[in-house]
Amino acid sequence: MDITLDPSRDDLPLMANTSHMLVRHYALDLDVDFESQVIEGTIVLFLEDGNRFKEPSHSSTETCPLESNEAFNFRTPEPCPVPVTNARTFSSKMAYNDFTICGKGEKDTSDKGGNHDNWEQASGISSSKYCCDTGDHGSEDFLLVLDCCDLSVLKVEEVDVAAVPGIEKFTRSPRLTVGSEVLRNEIIHELVTMPADRWREQLDYYARCSQAPGCGELFFDTDTWSLQIRKKGAQTATDFPHAVRIWYKTKPEGRSVTWTSDQSGRPCVYTIGSPINNRALFPCQEPPVAMSTWQATVRAAASFVVLMSGENSAKPTQIREGCSSWHYYVTMPMPASTFTIAVGCWTEVMPETCSSDDRPSKRPIPSSKADFRCVGACGHMEYPCRFQNAAATTQEVIPHRVFAPLCLKDACQETLLRLIPSCLSAAHSVLGTHPFSRLDVLVVPANFPSLGMASPHIVFLSQSTLTGSSHLCGTRLCHEIAHAWFGLAIGARDWTEEWLSEGFATHLEDVFWAEAQQQLSPDEAQEQQELRACLRWHRLQDELRNSSEEMQVLRPSKEKTGHVSESGASVIKHGLNPEKIFMQVHYLKGYFLLRFLAKRLGDETYFSFLRKFVYTFHGQLILSQDFLQMLLENIPEEKRLGLSVESIFQDWLESSGIPQQLQRERQAGAECGLARQVGAEVSKWIRVNRRPRKRKRGERAEVFEKLLPDQLVLLLERLLEQKTLSARTLRSLHRTYRLQEQDAEVRHRWCELIVRHKFTAAYGQVERFLQEDQAMGIYLYGELMVSEDARQQQLARRCFELARGRMDKSSAEVVAEMLF
């Protein structure tokens, strides 16, 4: 089935027929070419059919097939063999180093795949239903459907894993014919089901099998959103090859990665967190239920560093002069959407000294936070789990590295590097065992459209987090570290329930950051958290005023949440809506829901429960009811006060606008001390603004208090409510707080003030913000345009023209709509 969607208006289809076959492991072998801006090579899929696996579910809600009237019409391609001399050949003499295949074979570099590659001829389907039935239809061949977009597929073949030396140990029946489909599929089944304590051997055989010769080309077809593969005569998933090699190349305009330059002017490419995820990087199964492991060998020019979501801290292997190979692997099954890569001339930032002052000092963990060492079997599929490793459970700070463009090395040393140990230690003290064994932190190019992004073993941070004090960097780092538990180790089974990731990370960032600032007293920490709640309350109100009601719902599919078609295909509601990328509703409403629940239980009870929840569900996918049901079971009867899963769904998750309980809480609650202090400062500035240009003799000048970064944000937000502020007042404000030296959150509000009050003397600061802080500048373009001031509109268009070539594509499209 071919689907044509308007990528700025529609839902995102997940086409893979995961109910029939699941990818259990990906083996990628890729070359990165910066001259052509193409990544090309092969990917081998190790599959298991539906008769061999059952999807575990902890949800009390049964899933029902989505109805679909669409028929799947496969366009049979004419065989178009790729010359054998261009195919990678298998050799038992190839070298293996930490499971890396060091030898590089030849590959097909032609983009002419005959009728195999029907990309350019893809036809549209007008129906809004994307779920297709790709099961068995009498004498028809079985179709393997993969999510695929913006890729040139050159060749697909079955892999002869039976040709690998020593593979005989994986065959149970000596009567099976050598080279038979049944034999090859049995080998793959034995390989993908190896026990966790043999993970090294398993990875080694995955690598060997991925280099085995092909044993027959497979028919394939592509359309806008998928790659379909079949083998003549294979009528069921059981008969279909369980090891498939795909030869492909990305396209420069592909939306899964961005080709750009870093802050030092050097070329780089990285996964940008696209709405379409990784389907334009490699053919894959996008639905979250398709949990898989992977290993990847990536070759690039020797001057480049390859970073990737992987358990090992890879080092380059020189394969020839001027070219290096990097190898990463993951043994914890994860959705393919979490795979991340970044290739660039990154510099590893090392601490200037290794003094004891750089390490977080140990302090006693309160009894309420010391009960995270759980016992008993894990509930996930088998893998080498850190929660069952005694040494891992007590590891407060996991090994970590920092990478950045050379020009940002000093800024990283001053701010970022020293924060990581204390933030990791704080997270461990709150939630317990780190789900991942190591962490790389990369400061990404200026076109990165958000402040941060977390993937397994690697976090991307915007350069905007490095300015001002350590506050913004620390809070954002804590947010991304929190995703290791919520978003990665525990994922949403339905992507529309983003609050299960972002709401938790937003709530936990405050808790982690308070713990990381060891000089704070409990009262001071509480005050800071209340101040941040105040800021988020204002932000949520603004967001709800300026967005459509349907975009404000955290569980938009309601009772159909988690449902898929019979084949496993489904849709992500609003998945391609450009507004969604910049909306914070799922962060903010999710945060306030968790804050409400923590208050209802009390912090000690809530976080004790949260550690129990993490231990129960790590390595698994959940729906909202999984969390809420377990939580309510752990609440004493006297604290429930009418709370139920149904009432929380209705009030918080399935309604637009502000939940009534939140509205009542904010109206009844008194301002915290830090907010009251800001209120006093605002009054002083209003008095200053009303005074005549020359002060009367004997009139005392206002004395302004020193404010925290979050207090400065609140101060500027409240001053934005003033009808007029004079240029004199704005100059004094800038001078008093040295606003241009503050972090990006403060400077963003300052730029809003500049625009609101047409403070022309500071327009240069707005222009600089739009160029250097692209992760936060989108809203400013809108402010400049709605003012209907010719000079401001000219400023917006000039800045956009300067930045357009380096901007993230989605951001550029949104800004272009504002300006033209």
MONORMO-V69631 format. One record per run of one state. SS is the DSSP state (hx for helix, st for strand, lp for the rest). FROM is the first residue (numbers start at 1). TO is the last residue. If there is no record, write none. Layout:
BEGIN
ss: {SS & SS}
from: {FROM & FROM}
to: {TO & TO}
END
This chain:
BEGIN
ss: {lp & st & lp & st & lp & st & lp & hx & lp & st & lp & st & lp & hx & lp & hx & lp & st & lp & st & lp & hx & lp & hx & lp & hx & lp & hx & lp & st & lp & st & lp & st & lp & st & lp & st & lp & st & lp & st & lp & st & lp & st & lp & st & lp & st & hx & lp & st & lp & st & lp & hx & lp & hx & lp & hx & lp & hx & lp & st & lp & hx & lp & st & lp & st & lp & st & lp & hx & lp & hx & lp & st & lp & st & lp & hx & lp & hx & lp & hx & lp & hx & lp & st & lp & hx & lp & hx & lp & hx & lp & st & lp & hx & lp & hx & lp & hx & lp & hx & lp & hx & lp & hx & lp & hx & lp & hx & lp & hx & lp & hx & lp & hx & lp & hx & lp & hx & lp}
from: {1 & 12 & 15 & 21 & 34 & 38 & 50 & 84 & 87 & 96 & 98 & 100 & 102 & 114 & 117 & 119 & 122 & 144 & 148 & 151 & 160 & 161 & 164 & 167 & 171 & 181 & 193 & 196 & 211 & 214 & 218 & 219 & 223 & 226 & 231 & 243 & 251 & 257 & 262 & 267 & 272 & 284 & 285 & 291 & 302 & 305 & 309 & 317 & 321 & 323 & 336 & 339 & 341 & 345 & 347 & 349 & 356 & 359 & 367 & 370 & 386 & 389 & 390 & 394 & 399 & 405 & 406 & 432 & 438 & 444 & 452 & 456 & 458 & 462 & 463 & 467 & 471 & 483 & 486 & 487 & 490 & 493 & 499 & 517 & 522 & 546 & 549 & 553 & 558 & 561 & 570 & 573 & 578 & 582 & 585 & 602 & 603 & 618 & 620 & 623 & 624 & 634 & 637 & 641 & 645 & 654 & 660 & 669 & 673 & 691 & 709 & 720 & 727 & 738 & 739 & 742 & 744 & 757 & 760 & 773 & 778 & 787 & 790 & 807 & 809 & 820}
to: {11 & 14 & 20 & 33 & 37 & 49 & 83 & 86 & 95 & 97 & 99 & 101 & 113 & 116 & 118 & 121 & 143 & 147 & 150 & 159 & 160 & 163 & 166 & 170 & 180 & 192 & 195 & 210 & 213 & 217 & 218 & 222 & 225 & 230 & 242 & 250 & 256 & 261 & 266 & 271 & 283 & 284 & 290 & 301 & 304 & 308 & 316 & 320 & 322 & 335 & 338 & 340 & 344 & 346 & 348 & 355 & 358 & 366 & 369 & 385 & 388 & 389 & 393 & 398 & 404 & 405 & 431 & 437 & 443 & 451 & 455 & 457 & 461 & 462 & 466 & 470 & 482 & 485 & 486 & 489 & 492 & 498 & 516 & 521 & 545 & 548 & 552 & 557 & 560 & 569 & 572 & 577 & 581 & 584 & 601 & 602 & 617 & 619 & 622 & 623 & 633 & 636 & 640 & 644 & 653 & 659 & 668 & 672 & 690 & 708 & 719 & 726 & 737 & 738 & 741 & 743 & 756 & 759 & 772 & 777 & 786 & 789 & 806 & 808 & 819 & 820}
END
